[in-house]
Amino acid sequence: MENHTVLEIHMAVKTPDIKVVDLLADESDLSRGQIKKAMQNGAVWLERGGHVQRLRRADRKPLPGDVLHLYFNAAIQAQQPPQARLIADEGDYSLWFKPAGMYSQGSKWGDHCSLPRWAEQYLQPQRNAFIVHRLDRAASGLMLLAHGRKAAAQLSALFRKRQVEKAYCVQVPGRFSGEPVCLNTDLDGRPALTHVRRITLDEVAGKSLLAVRIETGRKHQIRRHLAEAGFPVLGDRLYGEVEGEDDLQLQAVRLAFVCPVSGKQRRYALPESLLLSRACLPAEA
């Protein structure tokens, strides 16, 4: 099967006691091996009684009336996720270093390159993982995952109510202002507030290292605000001009919040070995 193959199949199950892998193999030109891999990678869904969920077991025998959905994209199936790193496991939730190139969440086409799926496979003891906030695929840094629906709802509420302190380190070209700056241009018709402070200025390389804190969480907020200010993030292929293969120089370095389970203040930071720059260590925007 060529790497450009894209295939969608939606089939109603009519015959009992037949394995999913056999049903989909008969319905497509895919091999059973390809279907098994697609299932493991989260590209097959089972619909029953109005409820839809990913189906990973190839030997599962669906019931008549069920609907199978296959979203096969050979290029996506060929992707390999970069390795995430566990920072803290608090039981009901965990903190991870999401590397650049890893997705914050999966799609209908698969989830094997997403942080939640990585956590479900490598966290011990194994638990379901739920996202409560997002980080751009091109960015790296701290991400929080919940391991139960109750914890997910509680943590999501903290982000929604702006009760989570989020700090970032960013590198931009040029000489950024030596004074703290507040960027508050509305994004997509909604208020957005970004606080920026220069940490260091590299005159030789012609770039500034910035500490950034956001009070809102709009899509690509930091990247858009800095680009509008004339300082697009280095490595930003969407809002800046990029030469070479440099990664996006935007990293979530700290998270702080009151734990909804224990009621205690929690503060998490990336270890020095994972930081864009050691100068990010004391940065408080």
C-alpha positions in Angstrom: 0.0 0.0 0.0 1.5 3.4 -1.0 2.3 6.0 1.6 -0.2 8.4 0.0 -3.1 6.0 0.5 -6.1 7.5 2.4 -9.1 5.4 3.0 -12.3 5.8 5.0 -14.7 2.9 5.7 -18.0 3.0 7.5 -19.7 -0.4 7.7 -22.7 -1.7 9.5 -22.1 -5.1 11.1 -24.7 -7.6 9.9 -23.2 -11.0 10.7 -22.3 -12.1 14.3 -19.2 -13.9 15.5 -16.7 -12.4 13.0 -13.6 -10.7 14.1 -13.2 -6.9 13.4 -9.9 -7.5 11.5 -11.6 -10.0 9.2 -14.6 -7.7 8.6 -12.4 -4.8 7.7 -10.0 -6.9 5.6 -12.9 -8.1 3.5 -14.3 -4.6 3.1 -10.9 -3.0 2.0 -7.7 -3.7 0.1 -5.7 -3.6 3.3 -3.9 -6.6 4.7 -4.8 -7.9 8.1 -1.4 -6.8 9.4 -2.1 -3.2 8.2 -5.5 -3.3 9.9 -4.1 -4.6 13.2 -1.5 -1.9 13.2 -4.2 0.7 12.4 -6.3 -0.6 15.3 -3.3 -0.4 17.7 -2.7 3.1 16.5 -6.2 4.3 17.2 -7.6 4.5 13.7 -10.5 2.1 14.1 -13.7 3.1 16.0 -16.7 1.1 17.2 -20.2 2.7 17.3 -22.8 1.1 19.4 -26.0 2.7 20.7 -24.9 6.2 19.8 -21.6 5.8 21.6 -18.4 5.8 19.7 -15.0 4.7 21.0 -11.6 3.5 19.7 -11.3 -0.2 19.1 -7.8 -1.7 19.5 -8.4 -5.4 19.8 -8.2 -7.1 16.4 -10.0 -10.3 17.7 -13.0 -8.3 19.0 -16.3 -9.7 17.6 -18.8 -6.8 17.2 -22.5 -7.4 17.3 -25.0 -7.0 14.5 -26.1 -3.4 14.4 -22.7 -2.1 15.4 -21.0 0.3 13.0 -17.2 0.1 12.3 -15.3 3.1 11.2 -11.8 2.9 9.8 -9.8 6.0 9.1 -6.6 4.9 7.3 -3.9 7.3 6.2 -0.7 5.5 5.3 1.4 8.6 6.0 0.0 9.0 9.5 0.4 5.3 10.2 4.1 5.5 9.2 4.7 8.3 11.8 6.8 7.5 14.9 6.3 9.5 18.1 9.2 11.2 19.8 9.8 10.1 23.3 8.0 11.9 26.1 9.4 12.0 29.7 7.5 11.7 32.9 8.2 14.6 35.3 5.8 13.8 38.2 3.1 11.1 38.8 0.5 12.3 41.3 -1.9 9.3 40.8 -5.0 11.2 39.7 -2.8 13.2 37.3 0.7 13.4 35.9 3.1 15.9 34.5 5.1 15.2 31.3 7.7 16.7 29.1 6.1 16.8 25.7 8.8 17.0 23.0 8.5 19.0 19.9 6.7 17.0 17.2 4.4 15.1 19.6 0.7 15.8 19.4 -1.3 17.0 22.5 -4.1 14.7 21.4 -5.1 12.2 18.8 -7.5 12.5 15.9 -9.9 10.1 14.2 -7.0 9.1 12.1 -5.0 7.8 15.1 -3.5 8.7 18.4 -0.2 6.8 18.5 1.9 10.0 18.2 0.0 11.8 21.0 1.1 12.4 24.6 -2.1 10.8 26.2 -1.5 7.5 24.3 2.2 7.5 25.2 1.2 8.0 28.9 -1.3 5.2 28.7 1.3 2.8 27.4 4.3 3.7 29.5 2.9 5.0 32.9 2.9 2.4 35.7 0.5 1.4 36.9 -1.4 1.8 33.6 -4.3 4.3 33.6 -6.5 6.1 31.1 -5.2 9.5 30.2 -7.3 12.6 29.5 -6.1 16.0 28.2 -7.0 19.1 30.2 -5.0 21.6 28.1 -3.0 21.7 24.9 0.4 22.6 23.7 1.2 23.2 20.0 2.7 20.2 18.3 5.8 22.2 17.3 6.3 23.4 20.9 7.9 21.5 23.8 7.4 21.6 27.5 5.2 20.7 30.5 1.8 19.2 29.9 -0.6 18.0 32.5 -2.7 14.8 32.0 -5.6 13.6 34.1 -6.2 9.9 34.9 -9.9 9.8 35.6 -12.9 11.7 34.4 -13.5 13.4 37.8 -9.9 14.6 37.9 -10.1 15.7 34.2 -13.2 17.8 35.0 -11.6 19.4 38.0 -8.3 20.2 36.3 -10.1 21.5 33.2 -12.1 23.8 35.4 -8.9 25.3 36.8 -7.7 26.2 33.3 -11.1 27.5 32.3 -11.2 29.7 35.4 -7.6 30.9 34.8 -6.4 29.4 38.1 -3.3 27.8 36.6 -0.1 29.8 36.3 1.6 29.0 33.0 5.1 30.2 32.3 7.0 29.8 29.0 10.5 30.5 27.6 10.7 31.8 24.0 13.5 32.8 21.7 12.9 35.5 19.1 15.1 37.3 16.6 16.3 40.8 17.3 16.5 43.1 20.3 13.2 42.8 22.4 12.4 45.6 24.7 14.3 45.6 28.0 11.1 46.7 29.8 8.2 44.3 30.6 5.6 44.3 27.8 1.9 43.4 27.9 0.4 42.2 24.6 -3.4 42.4 24.6 -4.6 42.3 21.0 -7.9 40.3 20.7 -7.5 37.0 19.0 -10.4 35.5 17.0 -12.6 38.1 18.6 -11.8 37.2 22.1 -9.6 38.9 24.7 -6.1 37.7 25.0 -3.4 38.8 27.5 0.3 37.9 27.2 3.0 39.2 29.6 6.5 39.3 28.2 9.9 40.1 29.8 13.3 39.8 28.3 15.7 37.4 30.2 18.8 37.8 28.0 19.9 39.5 24.9 22.5 37.8 22.6 23.9 40.7 20.6 26.2 38.4 18.6 23.5 36.0 17.5 20.9 38.7 17.3 18.2 37.1 19.4 16.4 37.6 22.7 15.3 35.0 25.3 12.0 35.9 26.7 10.0 34.9 29.8 6.3 34.7 28.9 3.2 34.3 31.0 -0.3 34.1 29.6 -3.6 34.8 31.4 -5.7 33.4 28.6 -5.3 30.4 26.4 -6.2 31.3 22.8 -5.0 29.2 19.9 -1.3 30.0 19.1 -1.6 33.0 21.5 2.1 33.5 22.2 3.1 32.9 18.6 0.5 35.3 17.2 1.0 38.0 19.7 4.8 38.0 19.3 4.5 37.9 15.5 2.2 40.9 15.6 4.7 42.7 17.8 7.4 42.1 15.1 9.2 39.3 17.0 8.0 36.0 15.6 9.2 33.0 17.6 12.4 31.4 16.1 11.5 28.3 14.2 7.9 29.3 13.7 6.9 28.1 10.2 3.3 29.4 10.6 3.8 33.0 11.7 7.5 33.7 10.9 10.1 33.1 8.3 12.2 30.0 8.9 15.6 29.0 7.5 16.8 25.5 8.0 15.2 22.8 10.2 15.2 24.5 13.6 12.5 23.5 16.0 10.0 26.1 17.3 11.8 27.9 20.1 8.8 28.0 22.5 8.7 25.9 25.6 6.3 25.6 28.6 8.6 25.6 31.5 6.4 25.9 34.6 2.9 25.1 35.8 1.4 26.0 39.2 -2.1 25.5 40.7 -3.9 24.4 43.8 -4.5 20.6 43.5 -8.2 20.0 43.3 -7.7 16.6 45.0 -5.5 17.5 48.0 -6.1 21.3 48.2 -2.4 21.9 48.3 -0.4 24.3 46.2 1.5 22.5 43.5 4.4 23.9 41.4 6.2 22.0 38.6 9.1 23.0 36.5 11.2 21.4 33.7 14.5 20.0 34.8 17.5 22.0 33.6 18.5 19.3 31.2 15.3 19.8 29.2 15.3 23.6 29.0 15.8 25.6 25.9 18.4 27.6 27.9 19.7 27.5 31.4 18.8 31.1 31.7 15.1 30.0 31.7 15.6 28.6 35.3 14.9 31.8 37.3 12.6 33.3 34.7 9.4 34.7 36.3 7.5 36.7 33.7 
